[in-house]
Amino acid sequence: MERTTDKHSPRIDDAMEHEVQSLVDGRGGESRAQESRVAEDEGDVSPGTRWDDHDDQGIGVSRLTADDRAELARFVASAHWPATREDLIEAADDDHATDRVLELLGQLPHGPGTYENLQAVWKALGGEVEDGHTH
């Protein structure tokens, strides 16, 4: 093979060629073997359980809580603040919110009250917040 670049030494070029050879030749066995070795190192993950369900990411709340709050924020973004419970449900419904978001908004107390922002909505739902943040 003729060299067309001088970015790498011939030894590194040969090593890089070897790494992609199974992809070029259509042999996936070598890469599947590497994937299984990586999977063995990651430990057990049972079906239906996310690997990041707990606060091992250092964000102060569980990943599921952070996901719920982010999803809620996504679907009430079009609401005009301050917003009532009904305004938020309508905005979420107009944005084709997930059943989970509509379920959360349905848990807000009925009444004439308004919410200044997403944090007020989250607080009214009893949502978990990061350490160091006030309720």
C-alpha positions in Angstrom: 0.0 0.0 0.0 1.4 3.4 -1.0 1.4 6.1 1.7 -0.5 9.2 0.9 -0.1 11.0 4.2 2.6 11.9 6.6 0.4 12.5 9.6 1.2 9.1 11.1 4.1 6.8 11.1 3.8 3.6 9.1 3.3 1.6 12.3 0.4 3.7 13.4 -1.1 3.6 9.9 -0.9 -0.2 10.0 -2.5 -0.4 13.4 -5.4 1.9 12.4 -5.9 -0.2 9.2 -6.1 -3.3 11.4 -8.7 -1.7 13.7 -11.1 -1.0 10.8 -10.4 -4.1 8.7 -13.4 -6.1 10.1 -15.7 -3.2 9.1 -14.1 -3.0 5.6 -14.3 -6.8 5.0 -17.8 -7.1 6.5 -16.7 -9.3 9.4 -18.4 -8.1 12.5 -17.2 -10.9 14.8 -14.2 -9.0 16.1 -16.2 -5.9 17.0 -19.0 -8.0 18.5 -16.4 -9.7 20.7 -15.1 -6.3 21.8 -18.7 -5.2 22.6 -19.4 -8.2 24.7 -16.2 -7.6 26.7 -17.3 -4.0 27.4 -20.8 -5.2 28.3 -19.3 -7.7 30.8 -17.5 -4.8 32.5 -20.6 -2.7 32.9 -22.3 -5.1 35.5 -25.8 -6.3 35.6 -28.7 -4.3 34.3 -32.0 -6.0 34.6 -34.8 -5.5 32.1 -36.9 -2.4 32.8 -34.2 -0.8 35.0 -32.2 2.2 33.7 -28.6 2.2 34.6 -28.9 5.9 35.7 -32.0 5.7 37.9 -30.0 6.9 40.9 -28.1 10.1 41.6 -24.7 8.7 40.6 -24.3 11.6 38.1 -23.9 14.2 40.8 -26.9 16.3 39.8 -28.6 16.1 43.2 -31.8 14.3 42.1 -32.5 11.0 40.5 -32.2 10.8 36.7 -35.9 9.9 36.5 -36.9 13.0 38.5 -34.7 15.2 36.2 -36.3 13.6 33.2 -39.8 14.2 34.4 -39.0 17.8 35.2 -37.4 18.3 31.8 -40.3 16.7 30.0 -42.7 18.9 31.9 -40.7 22.0 31.0 -40.7 21.0 27.3 -44.5 20.7 27.0 -45.4 23.8 29.0 -42.9 26.1 27.3 -45.6 27.6 25.1 -47.8 28.6 28.1 -48.2 32.3 28.8 -46.9 32.9 32.3 -48.2 33.4 34.9 -50.4 30.4 34.1 -53.3 28.6 35.7 -53.6 24.8 35.9 -55.9 24.9 32.9 -53.6 27.1 30.9 -50.7 24.6 31.5 -52.9 21.6 30.6 -54.1 23.3 27.4 -50.5 24.3 26.4 -49.3 20.8 27.0 -52.2 19.3 25.1 -51.6 21.6 22.2 -48.0 20.5 22.1 -49.0 16.8 22.1 -47.6 16.2 25.5 -47.0 12.7 26.7 -49.4 10.9 29.0 -46.9 11.3 31.9 -46.9 15.1 31.5 -50.7 15.3 31.4 -50.8 13.0 34.4 -48.4 15.4 36.3 -50.4 18.5 35.3 -53.6 16.7 36.4 -52.2 16.5 39.9 -52.0 20.3 40.3 -54.7 21.6 42.7 -57.9 22.9 41.1 -58.6 26.5 41.8 -58.0 30.1 40.7 -54.3 30.1 41.5 -51.6 30.9 39.0 -48.0 29.7 38.7 -45.3 32.2 38.0 -42.9 29.7 36.4 -41.9 26.1 36.0 -40.3 26.0 39.4 -43.6 27.0 41.0 -45.4 24.2 39.1 -42.7 21.7 40.2 -43.0 22.8 43.8 -46.8 22.5 43.7 -46.4 18.9 42.4 -44.1 18.1 45.4 -41.2 17.5 43.0 -37.7 16.7 44.3 -35.1 19.5 43.8 -31.4 19.5 43.9 -29.5 19.9 47.1 -28.8 23.5 47.9 -31.9 24.8 46.2 -34.8 26.2 48.2 -38.3 24.9 47.8 
